[in-house]
Structure formats: C-alpha cells, structure tokens
Amino acid sequence: QVQLVESGGGLVQPGGSLRLSCAASGFTSSSYAMGWYRQASGKERELVAGISSTRDITNYGESAKGRFTISRANGKSTVYLQMNSLKPEDTAVYYCNLRYYSGSLLEVWGQGTLVTVSS
C-alpha cells in the first residue's frame, strides 16, 4: 500500500520559516513526481511546488517563487519544502502529492499538515 507521511507543519510568526517533509513508501517506479499543494479555508487547492525523480526538475506556483524551495533526498522518495519569509496568506493545509507510473499514471495524496502563520 502506497503511503505518504507528512511532517513539519505548525504555527510560525510572519517572516519566519518552516520545513515540511514527506516520505513516500510502498511503491516501485523509476519515474515519479512529488509535490506540495495547499488549500486555504474557502479556497481551491493550489500547487505550491513539485519535483521530478529524474534530474530533480522543479516547478513552483506563483505564490512560492522566491520564498519556498522544494528538494528531494538523494535517491529517496522523500521531499522537503523549505518555506521562508512566511506570510499570513500562506496559512493553509499543505498536502503532499505523489504521481507515478505503474501500468498507468497513479496519484496519491497525504493527509495534510496545517501551517498557520500568525503573530
């Protein structure tokens, strides 16, 4: 069974930093992508950042560019999201996402971790 385990959410003051982690297990694929999405109260889920398993190609949502960095542990299906210069509008539930090929394209979501930016 494919599983995503997220950690690192919490309460932080504006201007502060947090690091989210997501470890994927239970799947076998040489080509996959992992990423982070977020959903604020009353809003649609949006892409924060993504990274591919091949060459670690990254992409970012507009709100994350210049402040957030996604990375992948070497040779492992674990990704990190370093979030700096956090703003109150970054408050949301952050979800880890995995897409991989196993005969067809499959997608798995984590349970979500709450990030609250407030003084």
C-alpha positions as CSV (number, residue, x, y, z in Angstrom):
1,Q,0.0,0.0,0.0
2,V,1.4,3.4,-1.0
3,Q,1.7,5.7,1.9
4,L,2.7,9.4,2.3
5,V,3.8,10.5,5.7
6,E,4.0,14.3,6.2
7,S,5.5,16.3,9.0
8,G,6.7,19.8,9.9
9,G,3.6,21.9,10.0
10,G,2.8,24.2,12.8
11,L,2.5,27.8,14.0
12,V,5.0,30.4,12.9
13,Q,5.2,34.1,13.1
14,P,5.2,36.2,9.9
15,G,8.6,36.4,8.4
16,G,9.6,33.0,9.9
17,S,10.4,29.7,8.3
18,L,9.2,26.1,8.3
19,R,10.3,22.9,6.7
20,L,7.8,20.3,5.6
21,S,8.8,16.7,4.9
22,C,7.0,14.0,3.0
23,A,8.2,10.4,2.9
24,A,6.6,8.1,0.3
25,S,6.7,4.3,0.6
26,G,5.0,1.2,-0.8
27,F,5.5,1.9,-4.5
28,T,8.1,0.9,-7.1
29,S,8.7,3.2,-10.1
30,S,11.8,4.7,-11.7
31,S,9.8,7.7,-12.8
32,Y,7.6,9.7,-10.5
33,A,6.9,13.2,-9.3
34,M,6.2,14.5,-5.8
35,G,5.0,17.9,-4.8
36,W,3.2,20.0,-2.3
37,Y,-0.2,21.6,-2.7
38,R,-2.1,23.8,-0.3
39,Q,-5.7,24.7,0.4
40,A,-6.7,27.7,2.5
41,S,-10.1,28.0,4.1
42,G,-12.7,28.7,1.4
43,K,-10.2,28.4,-1.5
44,E,-9.3,25.8,-4.0
45,R,-6.3,23.6,-3.7
46,E,-3.3,25.1,-5.5
47,L,0.1,23.9,-6.5
48,V,3.0,25.1,-4.2
49,A,5.9,23.2,-5.7
50,G,6.8,20.0,-7.5
51,I,9.9,17.9,-8.2
52,S,10.5,15.0,-10.6
53,S,12.5,11.9,-9.8
54,T,14.5,12.3,-13.0
55,R,17.1,15.1,-12.8
56,D,15.1,16.7,-9.9
57,I,13.3,19.1,-12.2
58,T,11.3,21.6,-10.1
59,N,8.3,23.8,-10.7
60,Y,6.7,26.3,-8.4
61,G,3.3,28.0,-8.0
62,E,3.4,31.8,-8.2
63,S,3.0,32.3,-4.5
64,A,6.0,30.1,-3.7
65,K,8.5,31.6,-6.2
66,G,11.5,33.2,-4.5
67,R,10.4,32.1,-1.0
68,F,10.0,28.3,-1.0
69,T,12.4,25.6,-2.1
70,I,11.5,22.0,-2.8
71,S,14.2,19.3,-2.7
72,R,14.4,15.6,-2.7
73,A,16.6,13.4,-0.6
74,N,19.3,11.7,-2.8
75,G,17.9,8.5,-4.3
76,K,14.9,8.5,-2.0
77,S,11.3,9.2,-2.3
78,T,11.3,11.9,0.4
79,V,10.8,15.5,-0.4
80,Y,11.2,18.6,1.6
81,L,9.6,22.0,1.3
82,Q,11.6,24.8,2.9
83,M,9.4,27.8,3.4
84,N,11.0,31.2,4.2
85,S,9.6,34.7,4.7
86,L,6.2,33.2,5.5
87,K,3.1,35.5,5.3
88,P,-0.3,35.2,6.9
89,E,-1.7,34.4,3.5
90,D,0.5,31.2,3.5
91,T,-1.8,29.8,6.2
92,A,-3.3,26.6,4.8
93,V,-3.4,22.9,4.9
94,Y,-0.4,21.6,2.9
95,Y,-0.8,18.3,1.1
96,C,1.9,16.1,-0.2
97,N,1.3,14.5,-3.6
98,L,2.8,11.6,-5.4
99,R,2.3,10.7,-9.1
100,Y,3.9,7.6,-10.5
101,Y,3.6,5.1,-13.3
102,S,2.6,1.5,-12.6
103,G,0.9,0.4,-15.8
104,S,-1.0,3.7,-15.7
105,L,-0.5,7.0,-14.0
106,L,-1.5,6.8,-10.4
107,E,-1.9,9.6,-7.8
108,V,-1.7,9.5,-4.0
109,W,-2.4,12.3,-1.5
110,G,-1.1,12.7,2.0
111,Q,-3.4,13.5,4.9
112,G,-2.3,17.1,5.0
113,T,-0.4,19.2,7.6
114,L,-1.6,22.6,8.9
115,V,0.6,25.6,8.5
116,T,-0.5,28.7,10.4
117,V,1.3,32.0,10.0
118,S,0.2,34.4,12.7
119,S,1.6,36.7,15.3
